[in-house]
Structure formats: C-alpha cells, structure tokens
C-alpha cells in the first residue's frame, strides 16, 4: 500500500494543495498548531471514513466554509486507485475509483493504515474500555464482517440490558431472556474468538518490535483477559459453552443490577513489560515505546492478513524517546511507507533516506 498523492480543499487549516510523498519515510516538520496532524488525519479518513481525533465531521471543515474535500491516489491490491471524501450538509460522500459508494464503510479493505497519536497512550494509562476499542478497531479494519459481528453484539447487549431493567417492573418478562441470551452468546462468542486470535498474533509481533525499539532490553507481551475464563486455545464451541454458562450463572445478578455483568464488553487486554503490568510499573518512555510497538505490530498483522504493507502514520511519536529508539523508527521500518510528524529540528536530521515536508500556518512545503 503506497500513497501517491493526497489533495486537500477546505480541510481544517490546510491550504488547498496536492502533496506527493515518497514511498519510504516522510517527515512532516513544523511548530505546534501549524497543521501537521491535520495531514495525518486526512490520510486516516480513507481507512473507513472516521477521524481519530473527533466524532464530528463538521469540525474538519475550514471555518467559514460550507464543505471540504480530500482526495487520495494510492497503489493497493496490485493496481493504481483513487478515492475521495466530501464533507458538507451534515453528511459525507465517498467515491472509490470514480464510483460513489453508499457509505464510508466501503473504504474498509480498500486502503489500510495504522495510526499512532499521543492519545493512544491511553491504551495503557486508562481502563479496559480503551483497550477493547483498540482491538475492536483493529479487527474491524481487517474485514467488514468483523464490524458486522461487533455491531450485532452491541445491539443484542443494548436490547438485553433494556429487558433486564424492565424485568424489575414486570417479572414475567424473565421468561424471554433465553431468546436474547442465545443471540448474545452467538455473537459474543464470535467476537471473543476474533479478539483472542488477534491478541495472540499481536503479542507475537509486538515482542519483536519492542525488542528492536528497546535494543533488546525489554520484552513486551499482550494477554487477553476474559471474564468468562476462556483461554486462547479454546475452540469456538468451547467459547460458546463457557459464555452460555457464565450468562446462566450471572442471571440473578444481572436482573438485580439491571445490566449484563459478563461478556466481551467486560473483557480486558493486559500489556506486560518484562512480565510486569505496564500500567502499574512502566515509565512514561516505556509506556510510549510499548504502545508504539503495539501499533507497529498492528501494521504487521494487517500485512499478513491482507497481503500488503499498510501505511504507518506516526503523530508526534519521537518526543520522550531516546536517540536509539528514534533512530529505529526513522531508519529501520523498511518496506512500509511511513509518515512521521515532529517539532524538533534534531529529530528530522537523523533520517538517512526519505522526504521532508514543512508545515507553516497550513502551508505544506517539500
């Protein structure tokens, strides 16, 4: 996967322009609040039509304008392709290779990238919900089918929770729980299996990346923690049986609480450095390196699943990393097209081969 060109029109503060990156490492350099992250965000939109910064599409339209547009020319799936996204009038319009699509989800499996931003440090710093979102986002961008499974599980969960609240007022409704439990277990077990398989592959790949970043001083591992007592070697039938039994055991507590207390919406992903929980024991620099290793591992898993290298987007990644770890990112990620934003001039001077862009007040210059 290679970006040939990206063009902007009324997108955030970026001046209308067309940028042609190189196939290797592209360093986007400039002071804070000049528009560096906006360029990374524009590229990320083509992974599925969503920003990693905001849920409101209206915020990407330049102040005072009624709409915005971004266009991408890229090589993927062994051919040259194009895509465009238009924002305005409260909706997005997506076209791929000149054909308008019904929704932004049509971009899934067309263009693939992995993004790191400072907000991703919350993977370690915050609670399980952040880590569940990370793994769900990754599996959904692999296949549209996975996004459908997640959506259906969340819908079943919401409907079951509504029923649990109603049972408190109308106890006779408890007889209908078996119907909802059957569907919840069906989609929940499928989701758990997808997560377990992904976590195992992610851990294997992340260990290698983290060893390179830390120069062999640290070992990173990822472990999926299931509220149902399910292990990574369990087959789909065993997962379904375990989840169904946990739902049965938890029914009285669920009714009393008015919510579903077990299931993949309660699971977690544990991140370990040298066998210790990274959230409790890792330094700021170690946490940043660990999250970075996870994002690079995410790219490696995408490559193995989709058959081509995803584009790697690294926003403000070099701060708080020592010289050795910066050198690894700038010069030892062969095979992938990389975009890195940074503020300090010394960061970009470490790059041995690549292309440099400066951003000043929304103007991008090569």
C-alpha positions as CSV (number, residue, x, y, z in Angstrom):
1,X,0.0,0.0,0.0
2,X,1.5,3.3,-1.1
3,X,0.2,6.8,-1.2
4,X,0.9,8.5,-4.5
5,X,-0.8,11.9,-3.8
6,X,-3.2,13.4,-1.3
7,X,-5.0,16.7,-2.0
8,X,-6.9,19.0,0.4
9,X,-9.7,21.5,-0.1
10,X,-11.0,23.5,2.8
11,X,-9.8,20.7,5.2
12,X,-9.2,22.2,8.6
13,X,-6.5,24.8,8.4
14,X,-4.6,23.3,5.5
15,X,-4.3,25.4,2.4
16,X,-5.7,23.9,-0.7
17,X,-2.8,21.8,-2.1
18,X,-1.7,18.5,-3.5
19,X,1.2,16.6,-1.8
20,X,3.3,13.8,-3.4
21,X,5.1,11.7,-0.7
22,X,7.9,9.3,-1.3
23,X,7.4,5.5,-0.8
24,X,9.7,5.4,2.3
25,X,9.8,7.7,5.3
26,X,8.1,11.1,5.1
27,X,8.9,13.5,7.9
28,X,6.4,16.3,8.4
29,X,8.1,19.1,10.4
30,X,6.9,22.3,12.0
31,X,5.9,24.2,15.1
32,X,2.8,23.2,17.1
33,X,-0.7,24.1,15.8
34,X,0.5,24.6,12.2
35,X,-1.4,21.7,10.6
36,X,0.9,18.6,10.8
37,X,-1.6,16.4,12.5
38,X,-4.3,17.5,10.0
39,X,-2.3,15.9,7.2
40,X,-2.1,12.6,9.2
41,X,-5.8,12.8,10.0
42,X,-6.7,13.3,6.3
43,X,-4.9,10.1,5.4
44,X,-6.5,8.2,8.2
45,X,-10.0,9.2,7.0
46,X,-9.5,6.8,4.0
47,X,-9.3,3.8,6.3
48,X,-13.1,3.8,7.0
49,X,-14.3,7.4,6.9
50,X,-13.6,8.3,10.5
51,X,-11.2,10.6,12.3
52,X,-9.0,9.5,15.2
53,X,-9.5,13.0,16.8
54,X,-13.2,13.9,16.6
55,X,-16.6,12.3,16.1
56,X,-17.9,15.4,14.4
57,X,-17.2,15.7,10.7
58,X,-18.2,19.3,10.8
59,X,-15.0,20.1,12.7
60,X,-12.8,19.2,9.7
61,X,-14.4,21.9,7.5
62,X,-12.4,25.1,7.5
63,X,-14.0,27.9,9.4
64,X,-16.4,29.9,7.3
65,X,-16.7,27.3,4.5
66,X,-19.7,25.1,3.8
67,X,-17.8,22.0,2.8
68,X,-14.4,20.3,2.4
69,X,-12.9,17.6,0.3
70,X,-9.9,15.3,0.4
71,X,-8.7,13.1,-2.4
72,X,-6.2,10.2,-2.5
73,X,-4.3,8.5,-5.2
74,X,-2.8,5.2,-4.0
75,X,-1.4,1.9,-5.1
76,X,-3.2,-1.1,-3.4
77,X,-4.5,-4.5,-4.3
78,X,-1.9,-4.6,-7.1
79,X,-3.3,-1.6,-9.0
80,X,-3.5,2.2,-9.0
81,X,-6.6,3.5,-7.3
82,X,-8.3,6.7,-6.3
83,X,-10.7,7.8,-3.5
84,X,-12.3,11.0,-2.4
85,X,-14.4,12.1,0.6
86,X,-16.6,15.2,0.6
87,X,-17.8,16.8,3.8
88,X,-20.8,19.1,4.0
89,X,-24.6,19.5,4.6
90,X,-24.3,17.2,7.6
91,X,-23.1,14.1,5.6
92,X,-20.1,12.5,4.0
93,X,-20.0,11.4,0.4
94,X,-17.4,8.8,-0.6
95,X,-16.2,7.8,-4.0
96,X,-13.8,5.0,-4.9
97,X,-12.2,4.9,-8.4
98,X,-14.8,7.4,-9.5
99,X,-17.8,5.4,-8.3
100,X,-19.9,6.9,-5.5
101,X,-20.4,4.5,-2.6
102,X,-23.4,4.2,-0.2
103,X,-21.4,4.6,3.0
104,X,-17.9,5.4,4.2
105,X,-17.5,1.7,5.4
106,X,-16.9,0.9,1.7
107,X,-13.3,2.2,2.3
108,X,-12.6,-0.8,4.6
109,X,-10.4,-3.3,2.9
110,X,-9.5,-0.8,0.2
111,X,-7.0,1.5,1.9
112,X,-5.3,0.3,5.1
113,X,-3.1,2.2,7.5
114,X,-2.2,2.2,11.2
115,X,-2.1,5.4,13.2
116,X,-0.3,6.4,16.4
117,X,-1.1,9.6,18.2
118,X,-0.4,10.8,21.8
119,X,-4.0,9.9,22.7
120,X,-3.1,6.2,22.1
121,X,-1.1,6.3,25.3
122,X,-4.5,5.9,27.0
123,X,-4.2,2.3,25.9
124,X,-2.0,1.8,29.0
125,X,-3.0,4.8,31.2
126,X,-6.7,4.3,31.2
127,X,-9.1,1.4,31.8
128,X,-10.2,-1.7,29.9
129,X,-12.6,0.2,27.6
130,X,-9.7,1.9,25.8
131,X,-8.0,-1.4,25.1
132,X,-11.2,-3.0,23.9
133,X,-11.7,-0.1,21.5
134,X,-8.2,-0.6,20.2
135,X,-8.6,-4.3,19.5
136,X,-12.1,-3.9,18.1
137,X,-10.9,-1.1,15.8
138,X,-8.1,-3.3,14.5
139,X,-10.2,-6.4,13.8
140,X,-13.0,-4.3,12.1
141,X,-10.5,-2.7,9.7
142,X,-9.3,-6.2,8.7
143,X,-12.7,-7.3,7.5
144,X,-16.1,-5.7,7.2
145,X,-17.6,-9.0,8.5
146,X,-15.9,-8.4,11.9
147,X,-17.5,-4.9,12.1
148,X,-20.9,-6.6,11.5
149,X,-20.3,-9.1,14.3
150,X,-19.3,-6.3,16.7
151,X,-22.3,-4.2,15.7
152,X,-24.8,-7.0,16.2
153,X,-23.3,-8.0,19.6
154,X,-23.6,-4.4,20.8
155,X,-27.2,-4.2,19.6
156,X,-28.1,-7.5,21.4
157,X,-26.4,-6.3,24.5
158,X,-28.3,-3.0,24.5
159,X,-31.6,-4.8,24.0
160,X,-30.8,-7.3,26.7
161,X,-29.9,-4.5,29.2
162,X,-33.2,-2.8,28.4
163,X,-35.1,-6.1,29.1
164,X,-33.2,-6.5,32.4
165,X,-34.4,-3.1,33.5
166,X,-38.0,-3.9,32.5
167,X,-37.9,-7.3,34.4
168,X,-37.6,-5.3,37.7
169,X,-41.1,-3.8,37.0
170,X,-42.6,-6.8,35.2
171,X,-41.0,-10.1,36.5
172,X,-42.9,-12.2,33.9
173,X,-40.6,-10.9,31.2
174,X,-37.8,-13.1,32.6
175,X,-39.1,-16.0,30.5
176,X,-38.0,-14.1,27.4
177,X,-34.4,-13.8,28.5
178,X,-33.4,-17.2,27.0
179,X,-34.1,-15.8,23.5
180,X,-31.9,-12.8,24.0
181,X,-29.2,-14.9,25.7
182,X,-29.0,-17.2,22.7
183,X,-28.3,-14.3,20.3
184,X,-25.9,-12.6,22.8
185,X,-23.9,-15.8,23.2
186,X,-23.8,-16.4,19.4
187,X,-22.3,-13.0,18.5
188,X,-20.4,-12.6,21.7
189,X,-18.6,-15.9,21.3
190,X,-17.7,-15.0,17.7
191,X,-16.3,-11.6,18.9
192,X,-14.3,-13.3,21.7
193,X,-12.7,-15.7,19.2
194,X,-11.8,-12.9,16.8
195,X,-10.2,-11.0,19.7
196,X,-8.3,-14.0,21.1
197,X,-6.8,-14.8,17.7
198,X,-5.8,-11.2,17.1
199,X,-4.3,-10.8,20.6
200,X,-2.1,-13.8,20.1
201,X,-0.8,-12.6,16.7
202,X,-0.4,-9.1,18.1
203,X,1.7,-10.3,21.1
204,X,4.0,-12.3,18.8
205,X,4.7,-9.4,16.5
206,X,4.9,-6.7,19.2
207,X,7.5,-8.7,21.1
208,X,9.9,-8.4,18.1
209,X,9.2,-4.7,17.5
210,X,9.7,-3.9,21.2
211,X,12.9,-5.8,21.3
212,X,14.2,-3.7,18.4
213,X,13.0,-0.4,19.9
214,X,14.5,-1.1,23.3
215,X,17.6,-2.6,21.8
216,X,16.8,-6.0,23.4
217,X,16.5,-4.6,27.0
218,X,12.7,-5.2,27.3
219,X,10.2,-7.9,26.5
220,X,6.6,-7.0,25.6
221,X,3.7,-9.3,25.9
222,X,-0.1,-9.0,25.3
223,X,-2.6,-11.2,27.1
224,X,-6.4,-11.3,26.6
225,X,-8.3,-11.4,29.9
226,X,-11.7,-13.0,29.7
227,X,-14.5,-12.6,32.3
228,X,-15.7,-16.0,31.2
229,X,-12.5,-17.8,32.0
230,X,-11.9,-18.5,28.3
231,X,-8.3,-19.3,27.2
232,X,-6.6,-18.5,23.8
233,X,-6.5,-22.3,22.9
234,X,-10.3,-22.8,23.3
235,X,-12.2,-23.6,20.1
236,X,-15.3,-21.8,19.1
237,X,-17.6,-24.4,20.6
238,X,-15.8,-24.3,24.0
239,X,-16.1,-20.4,23.9
240,X,-19.8,-20.6,23.2
241,X,-20.3,-23.1,26.0
242,X,-18.3,-21.1,28.5
243,X,-20.1,-17.8,27.7
244,X,-23.5,-19.5,27.9
245,X,-22.8,-21.0,31.3
246,X,-21.5,-17.7,32.6
247,X,-24.7,-16.0,31.4
248,X,-26.7,-18.6,33.2
249,X,-24.8,-18.2,36.4
250,X,-24.9,-14.4,36.3
251,X,-28.7,-14.1,35.5
252,X,-29.9,-13.3,39.0
253,X,-27.1,-10.7,39.5
254,X,-27.8,-9.2,36.0
255,X,-31.5,-8.8,36.9
256,X,-30.6,-7.2,40.2
257,X,-28.1,-4.8,38.6
258,X,-30.2,-4.1,35.5
259,X,-27.2,-4.7,33.2
260,X,-25.3,-7.6,31.7
261,X,-22.3,-8.2,34.0
262,X,-20.4,-10.7,31.9
263,X,-19.3,-10.9,28.2
264,X,-16.7,-9.4,25.9
265,X,-17.9,-5.9,26.8
266,X,-16.3,-6.6,30.2
267,X,-13.0,-8.2,29.0
268,X,-9.6,-6.6,29.0
269,X,-6.2,-6.8,27.3
270,X,-3.2,-6.9,29.7
271,X,0.0,-5.3,28.4
272,X,3.2,-6.6,30.1
273,X,6.8,-5.3,30.0
274,X,9.3,-7.9,31.4
275,X,6.4,-9.7,32.9
276,X,5.0,-6.7,34.8
277,X,1.8,-4.8,34.2
278,X,2.8,-1.7,32.1
279,X,0.1,0.5,33.6
280,X,1.4,0.0,37.1
281,X,5.1,-0.3,36.7
282,X,6.3,1.2,33.3
283,X,7.8,4.7,33.0
284,X,6.4,7.3,30.6
285,X,9.0,6.5,28.0
286,X,8.4,2.7,28.4
287,X,4.7,3.2,28.0
288,X,5.2,5.2,24.8
289,X,7.5,2.6,23.4
290,X,5.1,-0.2,24.3
291,X,2.1,1.5,22.6
292,X,4.3,2.2,19.6
293,X,5.3,-1.4,19.5
294,X,1.6,-2.4,19.6
295,X,0.8,-0.1,16.7
296,X,3.7,-1.4,14.6
297,X,2.6,-5.0,15.4
298,X,-0.9,-4.0,14.3
299,X,0.6,-3.0,11.0
300,X,2.4,-6.3,10.7
301,X,-0.8,-8.3,11.5
302,X,-2.7,-6.3,8.8
303,X,0.1,-7.0,6.3
304,X,-0.1,-10.8,7.0
305,X,-3.9,-10.8,6.8
306,X,-4.3,-8.5,3.7
307,X,-1.1,-9.4,1.8
308,X,0.4,-5.9,1.6
309,X,2.1,-3.4,3.8
310,X,-0.3,-0.8,5.4
311,X,0.8,2.8,5.6
312,X,2.1,3.8,9.0
313,X,1.1,7.2,10.4
314,X,3.0,8.4,13.5
315,X,1.9,11.7,15.0
316,X,4.3,13.3,17.5
317,X,5.9,9.9,18.2
318,X,9.5,11.0,18.7
319,X,9.1,13.1,21.8
320,X,10.2,11.4,25.0
321,X,12.1,8.7,23.1
322,X,15.9,8.5,23.4
323,X,18.1,8.7,20.3
324,X,18.3,4.9,19.8
325,X,14.5,4.5,19.8
326,X,14.1,7.5,17.4
327,X,16.7,6.0,15.0
328,X,14.8,2.7,14.9
329,X,11.6,4.5,13.8
330,X,13.3,6.7,11.3
331,X,15.6,4.2,9.7
332,X,14.6,0.6,10.4
333,X,11.0,0.2,9.3
334,X,11.9,-1.0,5.8
335,X,9.0,-2.0,3.5
336,X,6.4,0.3,4.8
337,X,5.5,3.8,3.7
338,X,5.8,6.0,6.8
339,X,4.5,9.5,7.7
340,X,6.0,11.0,10.9
341,X,5.2,14.4,12.4
342,X,7.7,16.1,14.7
343,X,8.5,19.6,16.0
344,X,12.2,19.5,16.9
345,X,14.7,20.1,14.1
346,X,17.1,17.5,15.6
347,X,14.5,14.7,15.0
348,X,14.4,15.0,11.2
349,X,18.2,15.3,10.9
350,X,18.5,11.6,12.0
351,X,16.7,10.4,8.9
352,X,19.2,8.8,6.5
353,X,16.8,8.5,3.5
354,X,13.4,9.9,2.9
355,X,11.5,13.1,2.2
356,X,10.9,16.2,4.3
357,X,7.9,18.5,4.4
358,X,7.5,21.6,6.4
359,X,4.1,22.9,7.6
360,X,3.6,26.6,8.5
361,X,0.2,28.1,9.1
362,X,-1.4,25.4,6.9
363,X,1.0,25.7,4.0
364,X,2.8,22.4,3.2
365,X,6.2,22.7,1.5
366,X,8.5,20.0,0.3
